[in-house]
Amino acid sequence: MKVKPIGYHSVSICLGCDLSDQFMNVLTPLTEGIGKTLIIAYKEQTDLLEKTLLTEGCPCQVLRQEPKPEYKNYSPSYLCLLNHRRAWEIAAEELKPTLVVEADFVPVVGFGNLPLPFAANQPDVGVSWLYTCASQLYSISLEGYAEGFSVAMVAYVVTPSAAKCLIELAESIGDTIGSNVYSTWDSSLDNFLRARKFKNYIAFRNYGEHGGLPNLEHYQKGLSKTHRADVLYRKLAFTPMYASNSTLQWLVVRFQARLKGIGRLLAGKFLRISVIQKSSHPFRLISFAFKRQFTLYL
């Protein structure tokens, strides 16, 4: 893998400053807002990710799933849930929020200095996604924090109290759905936490990329084989696995991801019309959504 950063600087085509720039001076840097950093892995190589996170001020612990005989018939989605549950068990015992990333996450340059996507002293925070997939925007606070929804647990911050609740979610899925059946458990996480009075947040832009290869289990269930960051905060710290050290492949994938992200915005999937109509600050929502997308980031 190439270690040099890959990407381009942004050129804003929206009027006014980005929300990220507007509030950068008052927001808490990610490294100051979190405690532990955990990398969830199986057999993947994590040396480059570990080195990058350490450079960014996020010394990390790798949690590798050990193969057990009873895992033989488990669904890959359930095995993934078990990986995250182990991280939640650790996060539940911490005093500060925990950063959890999967082994195929590729951070952007300056990852550790990017802002924590929620108020550090807010007591009802559940999860904040640093990488989003099929995301939706619910509301924008006066400080510029975006409450919202996402699936895919590639990179996120979880608070101790939310982690304790998510352990209950893992147990519930094991009891009701079972270990051998495919489940989109990550899509239920937002509703599960919101039902328990937590607020979940999404970052202004993605703090990194999902660098993994296509997921065949998703494809077999009629879902997309791959998901990529629709828009990146900055250039990537190293080349994702899917690019195979090919700049052209990277450009093609990033171009497709950008088109998909813009398409979701224009189709009213990222910011739904009903959310705008019910909001007391609709312009704030629209401004956030368009400034997020209409920046020439690959």
N, C-alpha and C positions, 0 to 999 in steps of 0.2 A: 504493500500500500504506500502511496505517496503521503509524506508527512506534511508537505507544504499546504497552506490554505488554498481552498478552491472556491471561486465565486467572484462576484462583481459588487462594486459599490452601488448604492441605490441612487436613483434620481427621482425626486418627488415630482409628481405631476398633479398634485392636489394643492389648493390654496391653503396657506397657513402652515404652521409647524405641525410636525407629528405629535400625537399625544405622548409618545415615548420621550421626545425631546422636551416637551412642555413640562413634564413632571420629573425628569431625570434627576434634578437637583434635590428633590424632596423625598424620593423613593428610597427604600432600603435596598442596597446591593444584595444580590442573591446569596453571596457567600456569608453575609452578615445575618441574613434572615433564616438560615438553616443550621441544623446541627450536623448529623451524619449524612453521608452520601453512600448509597448502596447500589451496586451493579448486580443485576440478576442475570445469571448465565447458566448454560448447560455445558456444552463442549466448545463454545465459541472462544476464539482468541480475544482477550480483553486488554492486552498489554498497551496498545496504542491509546485506547480509551482511558485506561487508568492514568497513563502518563499525561494525557491532555487535561483530564480533570484535576490532577495534582498541580499542573502548571497554572490552572485557572483558580487555584485556591480551594479546591474541593477534594481533599484526601479521601479515598474511598475504600470500601470493603466489598469484596466480591463474594456473592452468595451463589455457589454452584450446586445445582440439584444433583444429588447422588442417586444413581440408578438403583431401584429396588424391585424385587420380583413382582410385587403387587402393582407396579406401575406399567407392566407389560401391556395390559389391555385398556389403560386409561386414554381418554381422548387428549390430544395435544392441547386443546383449549383448557382442559381441566388441569393438566400438568402445569400450564402457564399460570393458572389461578393459584396453584400450590406454591409456585415460586414467589408470587406477589404476596401471598399470605405470610410466608416466612419473613418478608420484608416488613409487612404490617406489624407482625409480632415484635420486631425490634423497634419499629417506629413508635409503637404504643407506649414503650417504656422511656422514651426520650423526653426531654424538657422542651426542646425546640422542634419545629417541623423537620421532616426528613426528606431529602432528595432521593428519588428512586429512578434509575434508568435501566433499560434493557441493554443487553450486550451489543446490539446492532445500532445503538444510538450514536450519531455523529454530532458533537456540539459545534456551535459557531465559534469563531474567534472572539475572545472577550466574554465568553459565556458567564464566568463568575461575577463579572461586573454589571451584568444586565440586572434590571430591577426585579425585585420580588413582586409578583403580579397581584399582591393583596397587601393590605395594611398589616404590618408585623404585629401590632398589638390588638388585632381584631380577634375576639374570642370564639366566633362561630364559623371560622373557616374550616372547610372540609378538605377538598383537594383542589390543587391548581395545576392545570395541564400546561407544561412547557412545550410540548409537541401535541398538536391537535389533529384530529381526523373526524370528518363529518361534524364539525363544530357548529355551534349556534350561539348567538349573542342574546342575552336576556336584558341586561341593564348596564349602565355606566355610572359609577359613583362620581361625586364631585371631584375626587382626587384623580380620576381617570382609570380606576380599576374596572375590569370587565368581568361581570358575573356571566357565566355561560356554561355550556355543555360540550363534551367531547367524548369520543370513544378512543380506543387504543391507548395502552398504558406504557408507551415507549419512554416517556420522560415526564415526571410529575413530582409535585411536592405534596406531602400529606402531613396533616397535623396529628399529634398524639391521640387526641380525642376521636378524630375521624378514623384513625387506624384501628382503634378498638372496635368501632362499629363495623368496619370492613371485615374484620375477622368473623363477625356474626354473619355477614353476607356470604363469605366463603363457606361457612358451615351450612347455611341455608341451601346454597346451591348443591352442595354434596348430598344433602338429605332429600331435596325435592327433585333435582334433575339427575343426579348421579354422576359418578366418575367416568363412565364409559361413553357418555353422550356429549356431542358437541353443543356448546352453549356460547352465546354472545354475552357473557357475564359482564364485560366491560361497559356495555351499553346500558346496563341497569344500575350502574354505580351512582350516577348523578341523582336519579329519582330516589334511590335508597337513602342517600345522605340528606337530600332535601326534605324527605319525609321526617327526618330526625332533626330538622331545624338548622342544618348546616347550609352554608353558601359556598358554591364552587366557582372557580375562576379560570379564565383562559388568558394567556399572554397576548400582548398586542400583536406580536408576530412570533413565529416558531423559533425557539432557542436552539434548534438543531434539526437534523434530518433522520428519518427512519432509513437506515442504510441496508436493511436486510433484503434477502431474496424473496421471491414470491411464496406465499403461504398456500400450499395445495389444499389444506383442509378447508380454508375459506372458499376456495374455488369450487370444491366439491359440494359446498352448501349454497352455491349460487351467489356468493359474494365476490367482490373484487379480490384478485390475487395479491395486489400490492396497494400500498398507500404511502404517499409521500407528502412532505410539508408543502402546503400551497404557497406560502411566502416565508422567506427566511429573514431573521433579524439582521444578520451579517453574513459574510462568507464563511464557508465551512472550514473547520480546523484541519481536516484531512479528507481524503477521497472516500466516499461510501463504497461498501462492498459491491453494490449493484453496478457501479460504474466500471469495474474491472480495469482500473487505471486508464480508462479511455475518456478523454475530455469530451469527445463527441457524444458518447453514450450518456454522460452526465448532462450535457446540454439538452439532449432530446428529452430525458426524463424530467428535468427541471422545467422545460418549456411546457410539457404536458401537464405537470402539476400546477403551474401557474394558470394555464387555461382553465383547468378544472376548478381552481379556487375562484377565479373571476366569474366563471359560469355559475357556480353555486351562489355567489353574491347577487348576480343579476337575475337569477331565477327565484330569489327570495328564500333561499334555503339557509344561508348563514344568518341573515337578519329577516325574520318573517314579518309580513305585513301586519299580522295581528299583534305582534310585539310592539311595532311602531305605533299602531293606533291606540294601544293601551298605555303607552309611556307618557309620563309627564314631561319628559325631555327628549322628544323624538329626534331633534336635530343632533343632539349629542350622540345618539346611537348611529344615525346615518353618517355622521362625520367620522366616527371611529371605524365603521365598517369600510367606508370607501378609502380612507387614508391607509388602512391596513393593506388593502389589495392594490390600489393604484399607485404603486411604487415599483420602479423597474428593478426588482430583485429577482434573480434567478436562484 
